[in-house]
């Protein structure tokens, strides 16, 4: 009878951390671009101009009838 020996596979240590290095470089580049381009745009925004719009509305004249006599007494 023969003995079968199952050797475990080697651990996957072939990852050299290249993904982490690329990720860190990407974060640094995006941060530098943010500081160089976005921050000055946010700082130099002019204050909104006040609105000086005047609205012209013409209303018809309202006439109230003159009271002729005193109101009738309440019963």
PyMOL Python script that loads the backbone (N, CA, C, O; Angstrom):
from pymol import cmd

cmd.read_pdbstr("""\
ATOM      1  N   UNK A   1       0.833  -1.139   0.000  1.00  0.00           N
ATOM      2  CA  UNK A   1       0.000   0.000   0.000  1.00  0.00           C
ATOM      3  C   UNK A   1       0.902   1.234   0.000  1.00  0.00           C
ATOM      4  O   UNK A   1       1.897   1.300   0.723  1.00  0.00           O
ATOM      5  N   UNK A   2       0.522   2.219  -0.842  1.00  0.00           N
ATOM      6  CA  UNK A   2       1.369   3.407  -0.943  1.00  0.00           C
ATOM      7  C   UNK A   2       0.788   4.539  -0.109  1.00  0.00           C
ATOM      8  O   UNK A   2      -0.424   4.646   0.075  1.00  0.00           O
ATOM      9  N   UNK A   3       1.663   5.357   0.376  1.00  0.00           N
ATOM     10  CA  UNK A   3       1.260   6.496   1.195  1.00  0.00           C
ATOM     11  C   UNK A   3       1.223   7.740   0.316  1.00  0.00           C
ATOM     12  O   UNK A   3       2.189   8.046  -0.384  1.00  0.00           O
ATOM     13  N   UNK A   4       0.102   8.452   0.359  1.00  0.00           N
ATOM     14  CA  UNK A   4      -0.054   9.683  -0.430  1.00  0.00           C
ATOM     15  C   UNK A   4       0.160  10.863   0.510  1.00  0.00           C
ATOM     16  O   UNK A   4      -0.512  10.996   1.532  1.00  0.00           O
ATOM     17  N   UNK A   5       1.092  11.698   0.147  1.00  0.00           N
ATOM     18  CA  UNK A   5       1.366  12.886   0.953  1.00  0.00           C
ATOM     19  C   UNK A   5       0.933  14.102   0.142  1.00  0.00           C
ATOM     20  O   UNK A   5       1.458  14.360  -0.941  1.00  0.00           O
ATOM     21  N   UNK A   6      -0.016  14.831   0.671  1.00  0.00           N
ATOM     22  CA  UNK A   6      -0.484  16.054   0.017  1.00  0.00           C
ATOM     23  C   UNK A   6       0.284  17.227   0.611  1.00  0.00           C
ATOM     24  O   UNK A   6       0.069  17.620   1.757  1.00  0.00           O
ATOM     25  N   UNK A   7       1.166  17.762  -0.181  1.00  0.00           N
ATOM     26  CA  UNK A   7       1.917  18.931   0.285  1.00  0.00           C
ATOM     27  C   UNK A   7       1.042  20.182   0.132  1.00  0.00           C
ATOM     28  O   UNK A   7       0.404  20.379  -0.902  1.00  0.00           O
ATOM     29  N   UNK A   8       1.021  21.005   1.152  1.00  0.00           N
ATOM     30  CA  UNK A   8       0.214  22.232   1.042  1.00  0.00           C
ATOM     31  C   UNK A   8       0.826  23.175   0.009  1.00  0.00           C
ATOM     32  O   UNK A   8       2.039  23.210  -0.203  1.00  0.00           O
ATOM     33  N   UNK A   9      -0.044  23.918  -0.608  1.00  0.00           N
ATOM     34  CA  UNK A   9       0.442  24.872  -1.584  1.00  0.00           C
ATOM     35  C   UNK A   9       1.205  25.982  -0.866  1.00  0.00           C
ATOM     36  O   UNK A   9       0.981  26.253   0.313  1.00  0.00           O
ATOM     37  N   UNK A  10       2.094  26.602  -1.593  1.00  0.00           N
ATOM     38  CA  UNK A  10       2.833  27.712  -1.016  1.00  0.00           C
ATOM     39  C   UNK A  10       1.920  28.920  -0.822  1.00  0.00           C
ATOM     40  O   UNK A  10       0.947  29.104  -1.553  1.00  0.00           O
ATOM     41  N   UNK A  11       2.242  29.716   0.147  1.00  0.00           N
ATOM     42  CA  UNK A  11       1.414  30.900   0.400  1.00  0.00           C
ATOM     43  C   UNK A  11       1.616  31.902  -0.738  1.00  0.00           C
ATOM     44  O   UNK A  11       2.653  31.897  -1.401  1.00  0.00           O
ATOM     45  N   UNK A  12       0.633  32.745  -0.954  1.00  0.00           N
ATOM     46  CA  UNK A  12       0.684  33.686  -2.070  1.00  0.00           C
ATOM     47  C   UNK A  12       1.393  34.960  -1.631  1.00  0.00           C
ATOM     48  O   UNK A  12       0.761  36.000  -1.448  1.00  0.00           O
ATOM     49  N   UNK A  13       2.685  34.874  -1.466  1.00  0.00           N
ATOM     50  CA  UNK A  13       3.480  36.035  -1.085  1.00  0.00           C
ATOM     51  C   UNK A  13       4.093  36.725  -2.291  1.00  0.00           C
ATOM     52  O   UNK A  13       5.026  37.516  -2.150  1.00  0.00           O
ATOM     53  N   UNK A  14       3.569  36.428  -3.489  1.00  0.00           N
ATOM     54  CA  UNK A  14       4.125  37.052  -4.677  1.00  0.00           C
ATOM     55  C   UNK A  14       3.618  38.474  -4.874  1.00  0.00           C
ATOM     56  O   UNK A  14       4.061  39.159  -5.796  1.00  0.00           O
ATOM     57  N   UNK A  15       2.696  38.934  -4.028  1.00  0.00           N
ATOM     58  CA  UNK A  15       2.183  40.295  -4.104  1.00  0.00           C
ATOM     59  C   UNK A  15       3.238  41.238  -3.529  1.00  0.00           C
ATOM     60  O   UNK A  15       3.602  41.137  -2.357  1.00  0.00           O
ATOM     61  N   UNK A  16       3.717  42.144  -4.359  1.00  0.00           N
ATOM     62  CA  UNK A  16       4.787  43.035  -3.906  1.00  0.00           C
ATOM     63  C   UNK A  16       4.254  44.357  -3.373  1.00  0.00           C
ATOM     64  O   UNK A  16       5.044  45.263  -3.107  1.00  0.00           O
ATOM     65  N   UNK A  17       2.958  44.497  -3.209  1.00  0.00           N
ATOM     66  CA  UNK A  17       2.389  45.737  -2.695  1.00  0.00           C
ATOM     67  C   UNK A  17       2.296  46.822  -3.753  1.00  0.00           C
ATOM     68  O   UNK A  17       2.191  48.004  -3.424  1.00  0.00           O
ATOM     69  N   UNK A  18       2.332  46.435  -5.008  1.00  0.00           N
ATOM     70  CA  UNK A  18       2.298  47.426  -6.080  1.00  0.00           C
ATOM     71  C   UNK A  18       0.965  48.168  -6.094  1.00  0.00           C
ATOM     72  O   UNK A  18       0.948  49.359  -6.406  1.00  0.00           O
ATOM     73  N   UNK A  19      -0.130  47.528  -5.775  1.00  0.00           N
ATOM     74  CA  UNK A  19      -1.439  48.189  -5.745  1.00  0.00           C
ATOM     75  C   UNK A  19      -1.486  49.291  -4.709  1.00  0.00           C
ATOM     76  O   UNK A  19      -2.051  50.356  -4.956  1.00  0.00           O
ATOM     77  N   UNK A  20      -0.893  49.042  -3.546  1.00  0.00           N
ATOM     78  CA  UNK A  20      -0.880  50.059  -2.507  1.00  0.00           C
ATOM     79  C   UNK A  20      -0.016  51.247  -2.926  1.00  0.00           C
ATOM     80  O   UNK A  20      -0.376  52.395  -2.666  1.00  0.00           O
ATOM     81  N   UNK A  21       1.107  50.985  -3.566  1.00  0.00           N
ATOM     82  CA  UNK A  21       1.993  52.067  -4.013  1.00  0.00           C
ATOM     83  C   UNK A  21       1.283  52.918  -5.064  1.00  0.00           C
ATOM     84  O   UNK A  21       1.341  54.147  -5.009  1.00  0.00           O
ATOM     85  N   UNK A  22       0.617  52.277  -6.013  1.00  0.00           N
ATOM     86  CA  UNK A  22      -0.116  53.012  -7.042  1.00  0.00           C
ATOM     87  C   UNK A  22      -1.257  53.808  -6.410  1.00  0.00           C
ATOM     88  O   UNK A  22      -1.498  54.951  -6.797  1.00  0.00           O
ATOM     89  N   UNK A  23      -1.944  53.230  -5.463  1.00  0.00           N
ATOM     90  CA  UNK A  23      -3.032  53.933  -4.778  1.00  0.00           C
ATOM     91  C   UNK A  23      -2.552  55.151  -4.028  1.00  0.00           C
ATOM     92  O   UNK A  23      -3.187  56.204  -4.084  1.00  0.00           O
ATOM     93  N   UNK A  24      -1.436  55.027  -3.322  1.00  0.00           N
ATOM     94  CA  UNK A  24      -0.895  56.169  -2.578  1.00  0.00           C
ATOM     95  C   UNK A  24      -0.446  57.261  -3.538  1.00  0.00           C
ATOM     96  O   UNK A  24      -0.688  58.442  -3.287  1.00  0.00           O
ATOM     97  N   UNK A  25       0.206  56.881  -4.639  1.00  0.00           N
ATOM     98  CA  UNK A  25       0.624  57.880  -5.627  1.00  0.00           C
ATOM     99  C   UNK A  25      -0.583  58.585  -6.241  1.00  0.00           C
ATOM    100  O   UNK A  25      -0.543  59.793  -6.475  1.00  0.00           O
ATOM    101  N   UNK A  26      -1.642  57.845  -6.499  1.00  0.00           N
ATOM    102  CA  UNK A  26      -2.842  58.441  -7.054  1.00  0.00           C
ATOM    103  C   UNK A  26      -3.470  59.439  -6.084  1.00  0.00           C
ATOM    104  O   UNK A  26      -3.910  60.513  -6.495  1.00  0.00           O
ATOM    105  N   UNK A  27      -3.512  59.092  -4.811  1.00  0.00           N
ATOM    106  CA  UNK A  27      -4.056  60.003  -3.803  1.00  0.00           C
ATOM    107  C   UNK A  27      -3.204  61.263  -3.694  1.00  0.00           C
ATOM    108  O   UNK A  27      -3.745  62.360  -3.555  1.00  0.00           O
ATOM    109  N   UNK A  28      -1.888  61.126  -3.756  1.00  0.00           N
ATOM    110  CA  UNK A  28      -0.992  62.287  -3.684  1.00  0.00           C
ATOM    111  C   UNK A  28      -1.193  63.192  -4.896  1.00  0.00           C
ATOM    112  O   UNK A  28      -1.272  64.412  -4.750  1.00  0.00           O
ATOM    113  N   UNK A  29      -1.277  62.609  -6.090  1.00  0.00           N
ATOM    114  CA  UNK A  29      -1.464  63.412  -7.304  1.00  0.00           C
ATOM    115  C   UNK A  29      -2.805  64.147  -7.270  1.00  0.00           C
ATOM    116  O   UNK A  29      -2.861  65.327  -7.614  1.00  0.00           O
ATOM    117  N   UNK A  30      -3.862  63.489  -6.869  1.00  0.00           N
ATOM    118  CA  UNK A  30      -5.169  64.135  -6.779  1.00  0.00           C
ATOM    119  C   UNK A  30      -5.145  65.236  -5.723  1.00  0.00           C
ATOM    120  O   UNK A  30      -5.745  66.292  -5.927  1.00  0.00           O
ATOM    121  N   UNK A  31      -4.473  65.014  -4.610  1.00  0.00           N
ATOM    122  CA  UNK A  31      -4.361  66.040  -3.579  1.00  0.00           C
ATOM    123  C   UNK A  31      -3.606  67.261  -4.065  1.00  0.00           C
ATOM    124  O   UNK A  31      -4.009  68.390  -3.787  1.00  0.00           O
ATOM    125  N   UNK A  32      -2.514  67.051  -4.788  1.00  0.00           N
ATOM    126  CA  UNK A  32      -1.741  68.177  -5.317  1.00  0.00           C
ATOM    127  C   UNK A  32      -2.565  68.956  -6.333  1.00  0.00           C
ATOM    128  O   UNK A  32      -2.562  70.187  -6.310  1.00  0.00           O
ATOM    129  N   UNK A  33      -3.269  68.265  -7.224  1.00  0.00           N
ATOM    130  CA  UNK A  33      -4.120  68.943  -8.196  1.00  0.00           C
ATOM    131  C   UNK A  33      -5.237  69.723  -7.514  1.00  0.00           C
ATOM    132  O   UNK A  33      -5.600  70.812  -7.960  1.00  0.00           O
ATOM    133  N   UNK A  34      -5.776  69.175  -6.444  1.00  0.00           N
ATOM    134  CA  UNK A  34      -6.825  69.874  -5.690  1.00  0.00           C
ATOM    135  C   UNK A  34      -6.289  71.163  -5.101  1.00  0.00           C
ATOM    136  O   UNK A  34      -6.935  72.207  -5.184  1.00  0.00           O
ATOM    137  N   UNK A  35      -5.096  71.093  -4.499  1.00  0.00           N
ATOM    138  CA  UNK A  35      -4.523  72.289  -3.873  1.00  0.00           C
ATOM    139  C   UNK A  35      -4.142  73.326  -4.929  1.00  0.00           C
ATOM    140  O   UNK A  35      -4.327  74.523  -4.709  1.00  0.00           O
ATOM    141  N   UNK A  36      -3.619  72.889  -6.059  1.00  0.00           N
ATOM    142  CA  UNK A  36      -3.148  73.832  -7.068  1.00  0.00           C
ATOM    143  C   UNK A  36      -4.274  74.479  -7.868  1.00  0.00           C
ATOM    144  O   UNK A  36      -4.155  75.644  -8.246  1.00  0.00           O
ATOM    145  N   UNK A  37      -5.358  73.764  -8.138  1.00  0.00           N
ATOM    146  CA  UNK A  37      -6.384  74.277  -9.024  1.00  0.00           C
ATOM    147  C   UNK A  37      -7.706  74.591  -8.332  1.00  0.00           C
ATOM    148  O   UNK A  37      -8.319  75.619  -8.622  1.00  0.00           O
ATOM    149  N   UNK A  38      -8.152  73.741  -7.435  1.00  0.00           N
ATOM    150  CA  UNK A  38      -9.479  73.920  -6.853  1.00  0.00           C
ATOM    151  C   UNK A  38      -9.463  74.943  -5.725  1.00  0.00           C
ATOM    152  O   UNK A  38     -10.362  75.780  -5.643  1.00  0.00           O
ATOM    153  N   UNK A  39      -8.476  74.892  -4.871  1.00  0.00           N
ATOM    154  CA  UNK A  39      -8.441  75.827  -3.745  1.00  0.00           C
ATOM    155  C   UNK A  39      -8.381  77.288  -4.197  1.00  0.00           C
ATOM    156  O   UNK A  39      -9.120  78.100  -3.640  1.00  0.00           O
ATOM    157  N   UNK A  40      -7.549  77.674  -5.169  1.00  0.00           N
ATOM    158  CA  UNK A  40      -7.579  79.077  -5.613  1.00  0.00           C
ATOM    159  C   UNK A  40      -8.913  79.482  -6.219  1.00  0.00           C
ATOM    160  O   UNK A  40      -9.338  80.626  -6.058  1.00  0.00           O
ATOM    161  N   UNK A  41      -9.585  78.565  -6.913  1.00  0.00           N
ATOM    162  CA  UNK A  41     -10.894  78.904  -7.472  1.00  0.00           C
ATOM    163  C   UNK A  41     -11.905  79.145  -6.360  1.00  0.00           C
ATOM    164  O   UNK A  41     -12.753  80.030  -6.476  1.00  0.00           O
ATOM    165  N   UNK A  42     -11.824  78.374  -5.291  1.00  0.00           N
ATOM    166  CA  UNK A  42     -12.759  78.558  -4.183  1.00  0.00           C
ATOM    167  C   UNK A  42     -12.482  79.846  -3.423  1.00  0.00           C
ATOM    168  O   UNK A  42     -13.412  80.499  -2.952  1.00  0.00           O
ATOM    169  N   UNK A  43     -11.217  80.216  -3.300  1.00  0.00           N
ATOM    170  CA  UNK A  43     -10.865  81.432  -2.565  1.00  0.00           C
ATOM    171  C   UNK A  43     -11.211  82.700  -3.336  1.00  0.00           C
ATOM    172  O   UNK A  43     -11.574  83.706  -2.727  1.00  0.00           O
ATOM    173  N   UNK A  44     -11.108  82.674  -4.662  1.00  0.00           N
ATOM    174  CA  UNK A  44     -11.269  83.880  -5.461  1.00  0.00           C
ATOM    175  C   UNK A  44     -12.667  84.066  -6.023  1.00  0.00           C
ATOM    176  O   UNK A  44     -12.840  84.813  -6.986  1.00  0.00           O
ATOM    177  N   UNK A  45     -13.648  83.424  -5.466  1.00  0.00           N
ATOM    178  CA  UNK A  45     -15.001  83.616  -5.955  1.00  0.00           C
ATOM    179  C   UNK A  45     -15.493  84.987  -5.521  1.00  0.00           C
ATOM    180  O   UNK A  45     -15.441  85.317  -4.336  1.00  0.00           O
ATOM    181  N   UNK A  46     -15.967  85.787  -6.462  1.00  0.00           N
ATOM    182  CA  UNK A  46     -16.473  87.114  -6.081  1.00  0.00           C
ATOM    183  C   UNK A  46     -17.788  86.987  -5.321  1.00  0.00           C
ATOM    184  O   UNK A  46     -18.537  86.023  -5.476  1.00  0.00           O
ATOM    185  N   UNK A  47     -18.033  87.986  -4.506  1.00  0.00           N
ATOM    186  CA  UNK A  47     -19.296  88.001  -3.767  1.00  0.00           C
ATOM    187  C   UNK A  47     -20.431  88.206  -4.771  1.00  0.00           C
ATOM    188  O   UNK A  47     -20.250  88.901  -5.770  1.00  0.00           O
ATOM    189  N   UNK A  48     -21.570  87.625  -4.525  1.00  0.00           N
ATOM    190  CA  UNK A  48     -22.674  87.808  -5.476  1.00  0.00           C
ATOM    191  C   UNK A  48     -23.091  89.271  -5.534  1.00  0.00           C
ATOM    192  O   UNK A  48     -23.204  89.942  -4.508  1.00  0.00           O
ATOM    193  N   UNK A  49     -23.315  89.744  -6.734  1.00  0.00           N
ATOM    194  CA  UNK A  49     -23.696  91.141  -6.931  1.00  0.00           C
ATOM    195  C   UNK A  49     -25.103  91.367  -6.384  1.00  0.00           C
ATOM    196  O   UNK A  49     -25.992  90.537  -6.572  1.00  0.00           O
ATOM    197  N   UNK A  50     -25.293  92.491  -5.709  1.00  0.00           N
ATOM    198  CA  UNK A  50     -26.646  92.767  -5.194  1.00  0.00           C
ATOM    199  C   UNK A  50     -27.593  93.040  -6.359  1.00  0.00           C
ATOM    200  O   UNK A  50     -27.215  93.639  -7.366  1.00  0.00           O
ATOM    201  N   UNK A  51     -28.790  92.602  -6.200  1.00  0.00           N
ATOM    202  CA  UNK A  51     -29.766  92.814  -7.264  1.00  0.00           C
ATOM    203  C   UNK A  51     -30.380  94.198  -7.101  1.00  0.00           C
ATOM    204  O   UNK A  51     -30.835  94.564  -6.018  1.00  0.00           O
ATOM    205  N   UNK A  52     -30.386  94.943  -8.163  1.00  0.00           N
ATOM    206  CA  UNK A  52     -30.961  96.291  -8.128  1.00  0.00           C
ATOM    207  C   UNK A  52     -32.147  96.371  -9.079  1.00  0.00           C
ATOM    208  O   UNK A  52     -32.388  97.412  -9.690  1.00  0.00           O
ATOM    209  N   UNK A  53     -32.862  95.313  -9.200  1.00  0.00           N
ATOM    210  CA  UNK A  53     -34.010  95.278 -10.090  1.00  0.00           C
ATOM    211  C   UNK A  53     -35.180  95.997  -9.436  1.00  0.00           C
ATOM    212  O   UNK A  53     -35.554  95.707  -8.300  1.00  0.00           O
ATOM    213  N   UNK A  54     -35.744  96.934 -10.171  1.00  0.00           N
ATOM    214  CA  UNK A  54     -36.930  97.625  -9.679  1.00  0.00           C
ATOM    215  C   UNK A  54     -38.125  97.123 -10.461  1.00  0.00           C
ATOM    216  O   UNK A  54     -38.104  97.070 -11.691  1.00  0.00           O
ATOM    217  N   UNK A  55     -39.135  96.767  -9.759  1.00  0.00           N
ATOM    218  CA  UNK A  55     -40.340  96.253 -10.393  1.00  0.00           C
ATOM    219  C   UNK A  55     -41.361  97.380 -10.439  1.00  0.00           C
ATOM    220  O   UNK A  55     -41.726  97.941  -9.406  1.00  0.00           O
ATOM    221  N   UNK A  56     -41.811  97.703 -11.623  1.00  0.00           N
ATOM    222  CA  UNK A  56     -42.817  98.748 -11.812  1.00  0.00           C
ATOM    223  C   UNK A  56     -44.194  98.091 -11.906  1.00  0.00           C
ATOM    224  O   UNK A  56     -44.467  97.315 -12.822  1.00  0.00           O
ATOM    225  N   UNK A  57     -45.057  98.419 -10.939  1.00  0.00           N
ATOM    226  CA  UNK A  57     -46.402  97.853 -10.924  1.00  0.00           C
ATOM    227  C   UNK A  57     -47.390  99.002 -10.945  1.00  0.00           C
ATOM    228  O   UNK A  57     -47.298  99.902 -10.109  1.00  0.00           O
ATOM    229  N   UNK A  58     -48.339  98.999 -11.883  1.00  0.00           N
ATOM    230  CA  UNK A  58     -49.381 100.027 -11.889  1.00  0.00           C
ATOM    231  C   UNK A  58     -50.693  99.388 -11.457  1.00  0.00           C
ATOM    232  O   UNK A  58     -51.178  98.430 -12.058  1.00  0.00           O
ATOM    233  N   UNK A  59     -51.233  99.941 -10.418  1.00  0.00           N
ATOM    234  CA  UNK A  59     -52.494  99.434  -9.892  1.00  0.00           C
ATOM    235  C   UNK A  59     -53.602 100.406 -10.245  1.00  0.00           C
ATOM    236  O   UNK A  59     -53.372 101.615 -10.279  1.00  0.00           O
ATOM    237  N   UNK A  60     -54.785  99.911 -10.506  1.00  0.00           N
ATOM    238  CA  UNK A  60     -55.901 100.831 -10.784  1.00  0.00           C
ATOM    239  C   UNK A  60     -56.300 101.572  -9.515  1.00  0.00           C
ATOM    240  O   UNK A  60     -56.141 101.073  -8.401  1.00  0.00           O
ATOM    241  N   UNK A  61     -56.819 102.769  -9.714  1.00  0.00           N
ATOM    242  CA  UNK A  61     -57.259 103.566  -8.563  1.00  0.00           C
ATOM    243  C   UNK A  61     -58.525 102.948  -7.989  1.00  0.00           C
ATOM    244  O   UNK A  61     -59.436 102.578  -8.729  1.00  0.00           O
ATOM    245  N   UNK A  62     -58.575 102.842  -6.695  1.00  0.00           N
ATOM    246  CA  UNK A  62     -59.746 102.280  -6.030  1.00  0.00           C
ATOM    247  C   UNK A  62     -60.522 103.440  -5.420  1.00  0.00           C
ATOM    248  O   UNK A  62     -59.991 104.213  -4.624  1.00  0.00           O
ATOM    249  N   UNK A  63     -61.782 103.544  -5.807  1.00  0.00           N
ATOM    250  CA  UNK A  63     -62.630 104.607  -5.254  1.00  0.00           C
ATOM    251  C   UNK A  63     -63.612 103.976  -4.287  1.00  0.00           C
ATOM    252  O   UNK A  63     -64.208 102.933  -4.553  1.00  0.00           O
ATOM    253  N   UNK A  64     -63.756 104.632  -3.178  1.00  0.00           N
ATOM    254  CA  UNK A  64     -64.718 104.153  -2.187  1.00  0.00           C
ATOM    255  C   UNK A  64     -65.901 105.116  -2.208  1.00  0.00           C
ATOM    256  O   UNK A  64     -65.708 106.331  -2.230  1.00  0.00           O
ATOM    257  N   UNK A  65     -67.093 104.597  -2.201  1.00  0.00           N
ATOM    258  CA  UNK A  65     -68.264 105.502  -2.215  1.00  0.00           C
ATOM    259  C   UNK A  65     -68.361 106.262  -0.897  1.00  0.00           C
ATOM    260  O   UNK A  65     -68.085 105.721   0.173  1.00  0.00           O
ATOM    261  N   UNK A  66     -68.751 107.507  -0.997  1.00  0.00           N
ATOM    262  CA  UNK A  66     -68.909 108.341   0.209  1.00  0.00           C
ATOM    263  C   UNK A  66     -70.183 107.921   0.920  1.00  0.00           C
ATOM    264  O   UNK A  66     -71.210 107.688   0.282  1.00  0.00           O
ATOM    265  N   UNK A  67     -70.118 107.826   2.223  1.00  0.00           N
ATOM    266  CA  UNK A  67     -71.356 107.450   2.938  1.00  0.00           C
ATOM    267  C   UNK A  67     -72.363 108.588   2.892  1.00  0.00           C
ATOM    268  O   UNK A  67     -72.062 109.719   3.276  1.00  0.00           O
ATOM    269  N   UNK A  68     -73.573 108.272   2.414  1.00  0.00           N
ATOM    270  CA  UNK A  68     -74.638 109.294   2.289  1.00  0.00           C
ATOM    271  C   UNK A  68     -75.293 109.559   3.623  1.00  0.00           C
ATOM    272  O   UNK A  68     -75.531 110.709   3.993  1.00  0.00           O
ATOM    273  N   UNK A  69     -75.575 108.527   4.321  1.00  0.00           N
ATOM    274  CA  UNK A  69     -76.289 108.695   5.588  1.00  0.00           C
ATOM    275  C   UNK A  69     -75.663 107.782   6.618  1.00  0.00           C
ATOM    276  O   UNK A  69     -74.867 106.903   6.286  1.00  0.00           O
ATOM    277  N   UNK A  70     -76.021 107.991   7.843  1.00  0.00           N
ATOM    278  CA  UNK A  70     -75.531 107.172   8.918  1.00  0.00           C
ATOM    279  C   UNK A  70     -76.089 105.758   8.759  1.00  0.00           C
ATOM    280  O   UNK A  70     -77.192 105.591   8.239  1.00  0.00           O
ATOM    281  N   UNK A  71     -75.368 104.768   9.184  1.00  0.00           N
ATOM    282  CA  UNK A  71     -75.876 103.407   9.045  1.00  0.00           C
ATOM    283  C   UNK A  71     -77.133 103.199   9.890  1.00  0.00           C
ATOM    284  O   UNK A  71     -77.346 103.865  10.903  1.00  0.00           O
ATOM    285  N   UNK A  72     -77.941 102.269   9.445  1.00  0.00           N
ATOM    286  CA  UNK A  72     -79.183 101.977  10.143  1.00  0.00           C
ATOM    287  C   UNK A  72     -78.873 101.348  11.489  1.00  0.00           C
ATOM    288  O   UNK A  72     -77.960 100.528  11.589  1.00  0.00           O
ATOM    289  N   UNK A  73     -79.604 101.712  12.511  1.00  0.00           N
ATOM    290  CA  UNK A  73     -79.356 101.113  13.840  1.00  0.00           C
ATOM    291  C   UNK A  73     -79.727  99.634  13.845  1.00  0.00           C
ATOM    292  O   UNK A  73     -80.661  99.199  13.172  1.00  0.00           O
ATOM    293  N   UNK A  74     -78.989  98.909  14.598  1.00  0.00           N
ATOM    294  CA  UNK A  74     -79.233  97.467  14.692  1.00  0.00           C
ATOM    295  C   UNK A  74     -80.418  97.221  15.590  1.00  0.00           C
ATOM    296  O   UNK A  74     -80.579  97.896  16.607  1.00  0.00           O
ATOM    297  N   UNK A  75     -81.235  96.281  15.237  1.00  0.00           N
ATOM    298  CA  UNK A  75     -82.421  95.984  16.045  1.00  0.00           C
ATOM    299  C   UNK A  75     -82.191  94.836  16.948  1.00  0.00           C
ATOM    300  O   UNK A  75     -83.088  94.452  17.699  1.00  0.00           O
TER     301      UNK A  75
END
""", "prot")
cmd.dss("prot")
cmd.show_as("cartoon", "prot")
cmd.util.cbc("prot")
cmd.orient("prot")
